[in-house]
Amino acid sequence: MSLSATNGPDCCVWEITRACNFRCKHCGVAAGEPRQNELSKEEALSLCDELSEIGSRGLSLLGGEIFLRPDWHDISKRIRDNSMTLSLISNGWVINQELMQKISRLDCKCFTVSLDGSKQIHDEVRREGSFERCMNAIDLSIQNGVPTSVITTLTKKNLGELEKLRDILETKDLAWQIQLATPHGERMEDSDMLTQEQFFEAAKFIDKTRKGGGILVSGAHDFGYYSDTMDVNCFYGNEWRGCPAGTGVLGIQSNGNVKGCLSLPDEFVEGNVRDEGGLEKIWNSGTSFGYNRKFKKENLKGPCKDCEFGEICRGGCTDVSYSSSGEINNNVYCVRLMEGVSNGKSSGQGDR
């Protein structure tokens, strides 16, 4: 689960580790079999209540594949009964008309499908036959009036698929988010991550597509920041004000472990919802999420240290910073930084 909040969580994302025999290289949770000591149905429902009590305004369920968990509908309904918004993220494998009708009756904020390339590449990344099922899920969602979006996770494997994906998606009534894969799972290697130059090329693609006005596309929180020329980000209508992990976002794994954001590696686990005091104690603790809640300008390192936007941006996405430089508040995957590099200025960092 990952969650976002002001005072209390604003949105929560729940991780389900079961994965239809997919073995996606970039999967941060290495989904497949259920995680040991996974939350029970009773614990999951209680957690929904607890999230509401501490002020969460929304919950997103993601996998793995959430629809392989038999009680997914009970959990989803409890979320809605607590007046929280509900978002569902799927690989599309098990979606059919009957299931989509159940989803539509939940009045979801958004139904999102992961799509990583045209047929050949998507099936290579995920599983043979998954592209057709993915496209079927997208079409069923749109046909049933459910707000629909697509997420594409970039590695070196599928960077060249962006234009093909735009051709596939631009005729459909949906939003498209592009994000950077980071090597925290059991399968993805450092060498699979985009280089800085490749990242910059992806940013230019997003910018060109956004300005073209065809499909609603945005870079996730790992794209940006404070570019002089590019329109890359779409931070829910807000200017980027630094990584929201632990301040505006909360992540909860399927075994109850709590992080500021599910993209972060397990070194960032703050506790478990089964611990004494539960989620409320973790969220309200003065020591939790200190990397963001106790940020000071002096924490900035590398090129972020001398950036005029450093104190506001705080080094961009914590996960990408940690993956690219080995420390937080030092993000060498930054559009503003790369603009300087492309103009002949030194970044102060070697390319990956």
N, C-alpha and C positions, 0 to 999 in steps of 0.2 A: 504494500500500500504506500502511496506517496501522497503527502498532504501539504496544503498551502494555507497559511493563516496570518491574520493580523490580530494580536492579542490571543485569539484562538486560531486553530487551523482554518485556512480559507478553503482548501480542497485537499482531499486525501486520496492516495493511489494505493491499491492493495495488490500485492504480488501473488499470483497463483502459479506454481512451478510446473504444472503438468503441460505437456507440449506435443501431443499428437505424433510422437516419434520424429518431431523436427529436431535438428541438431544445428541450429543457426550458429555460425562461427562467432558472430558479434554479440550473442546473447549474454548479457551481464549476469544473469542468474543461472546460466547453464541449465535451463529448464529441461525437464524430462519426467523423472519420477517425482512424486510429491516430496517436499523437503521433510526431513525427519522432524518429528515433534510439531507438525503443522497445526495451526489453530483449529480447534473443533468447531462444529456448527454453532454450538452454544457460546463458545468464546468469541466467535466471529460476530454473532448478533449482539453480544454484550459490548464488543468493541465499537460497533456502529452507534450504540447508545452513548458510550463514553465520548466518542468523537463529537457527537452533537452537544453533549454537556460542556465540553471545553470550548465550544464555539466554532466548530468546523462548519463551513458553508457548503462544502461539496466533497464528493468522494469519486475517485476513478479506480476502476478495477482493471488490472492488466495481468499478463502472463509472462511466459507460458501461454496457456489458453484457458481463460476463465470458465468457458462453457463446459469444460470437462469436470469441473467441480460440481457434484450433484446438487449442492445447495446454493448455487450461484443466484437463483431467482429469489430465494428467501433472503439472502444477504442484500440483494439489490432492492427488494421491497422494503426491508428494514431501513435502508438508507433513505428512501423516498418517504417512508412513514415518519422519519425524523426531520423532514423538511430540508434535507440536503440535496443538492443537485447530484445527478448520477451520470458518469461517463464510462463507457465500456470500450476497451481496446482488445482487438481480436486478430488472429491470423487468418480468419475466414474459413478454416477447414471444415468445421461442422455446421456452418450456417445454412439453414434452409428456410423456406417460407414460414413454416410453423414456428420456428424459433424466432425469426425476425418479427413476427406478429406479437409474440410475448415481449420482445424488447420494445416494440413501439408502444405497447400499453403501459410501460414503465415511465413514459414521458422523459426519455433521456435527454440530457443536455447535448450529448454527442456520441455517435458510434464511430469508432476509428478502426481502420484496417491497416495492417502493416504491408507495404508493397515495396519491394526492393529492386525491381527491374522489370524489363519485358520478360516474356515467358521463359526463355532459356535461362537467363541469369537468375530470375526469381526462383525458379525450380531448383537450380543448382545451389542457391543459398539456403533454401528451406527444405523442400521435398518435392519430388516429381508429382505433378498434378496440382500443386498448390496455387499456381497462378490462376488457373481457371476457377478454382473455388474462391479465391480471393476476389476476383472480378465479379463473380456471382454474388458474393456477400455485399460488395459495394452497390451493385445494381438493386438488390433486394432492399437494402437500407434506404436508398433514394426513393424507390417505388413505394415504400411504406411510410414515407414522410418523416423519416428520422434524420435529424441533422447529421451529416456524414463528413468524415475527413479521412485522409490517408497520411501515414507517416512513412517516410523513407529514411533508412539509417545507412549512412555512407561509410564504406570502406574502399580500399583500392579496387576491390572486386567489382563494384557496381557504380563507381564514379562516372564512367562513360555512358551510363544508362539514363542520365537526367533528361536529355532531349527526347528520347523515346518515351519516357514516362510522361513528359509534358504533352506529347502528342496523344497518348492514351487517355489522359485525365482531363484535358482542357474542354472536352465536350460534355463533361458531367458536372452536376450541381453539387460541388463539394469543395472543401478546403484542403490544402496540401502543406504539410510540414516536413522540412528536411532537417535532419540532425546528424551530428558527427558521432560515429562509433568510437568508443574508447576501450582499451584492452584490459578490462577487469574480470571478464569471465574466464572459464577454464579452457576455452577453445581459441580465443582471439589472441594473436601475438602482437607485440609492438609494431612489427613490420607490416601488419595489415592496416594500421591507422594511416589516414591521409597525411602526406607531407604538408608543410606549411604552404607550399606553392599550390598543391592540389586543393587544399582548403580554400585558398584565395580564389581559385578558378570556380569552385562551387559557389562561393559568395557572389562572384560576378554573374553566375547563372541565375541565382535567386534575384539579384538586383534587376537584371535585364527582364526576367519574367514578370516581376512585380510591376515594373514600369510599362511593360507591354499591355497590361490590363486584361489579359485573357483569363487566367486562372488565379484564384486567391492563394498565393504561396507565401510562405515565410520561413525564415531560419529559426530554429529552436533557440533556447537560451545559450547555446554554445556558438552562435554566430553573432557577429557584431565586433566592436562596440564603438559608438561615437564616430562613425565614418564621416569623412568630409564630403564624400560623393555618393555613397551607396545607400540604397533603401533595402536593408536586408532583414531586419528584425520586425516582429509584430508582437510586442510584449503586452498583449491584451489591451492595446490602446495606451499603454503607459511607457514613459521613458525608462530605459534601463537604470536601475538604482542599486545594482549589485546583486550578487547571488542570493536568492531568497531561501536557501536551505536552512531550516531551523528557525527562520523568522517568518517567512511567508509560505514555506513548503515543508511538509513532513512526509517521510517515507516509512511504510511499515511492511516488513517482509512477511511471507506466509507463515513463518514460525514465531511471529510476534516481535522480532527484532526491530528497533526503531532507529532510523537515520534521518538526517535533515532532508535527504533526497535519495531516491533509490538508485540513481546513477552512480553515487559514490561507492567506493570499495568498502569492504567490511571493517576496515580500520576506523570508520566513522560511525560505527554502531554506538548509540548512547545508552542503551538498556533494552529491556524486554517488557512488553505489556503485561506479562505475568508476574513481574517483580512487584514487591510490596509498594503500594501506592499507584501502581498501574501507569497508564499513559499520562494521566493528569500530572503525576509527580515528575515524570520525565520532561514533559512539555514546560512545566512551570519552574523547573529547577534552575537555580542561578548558575549552575556549572554546565548545563547542557548546551550544545551547539555553540561553544565559545568561539570557534573559528570565525563565525559570522556575528554573533550577538555582541562580542567584545572586540570587534574590529577597530583598529586604529590606523591612521595613515602610515605610521611607522612599520606596519606589517607588510607593506608593499615591497616587492623585490623585482629584480630584473628590469625589463623595459617599463613595467607598470610603475615602478618607483618614481620615475621622472615624468610620467604622463600627466598632462594638465587635468585629465578627467579621472585620475587614479583614485582620489578620495571618494568620488561618487560611484565609479564603476567597480572598485574594490577587486580588480583583477578578473572581472568577468566570471564565467562559469567555474565553480570550484573543482568540479570533476575534470574538466579539460585542462585546467591549470595543473592539477595534481598529476594527470596523465602525461602532460607534455614536458613539464619541467621538474617533476618530483616534489613540488611544494605548492602550497596554495598562495593566492595573491601574486602569481607570477605566470601570466597566461601568454604564451608565445603564439597562440592561435587567436589572433585578434585582427579584424579587418583594418582598423586604424593603423595598427603596427605594420601590417603588410602593405598598406598604401605607401607608407614611408619607405619600406624596402623597395617597392617597385619604382619609386622615384629616386632611387640611388642612395637612400639613407641607410645606415647600418641598424639592424635590429638589436644587436648586442647578444644575439643567440644564434647558434648554428641550427640549420634546418635538420629535422628528423631524418 
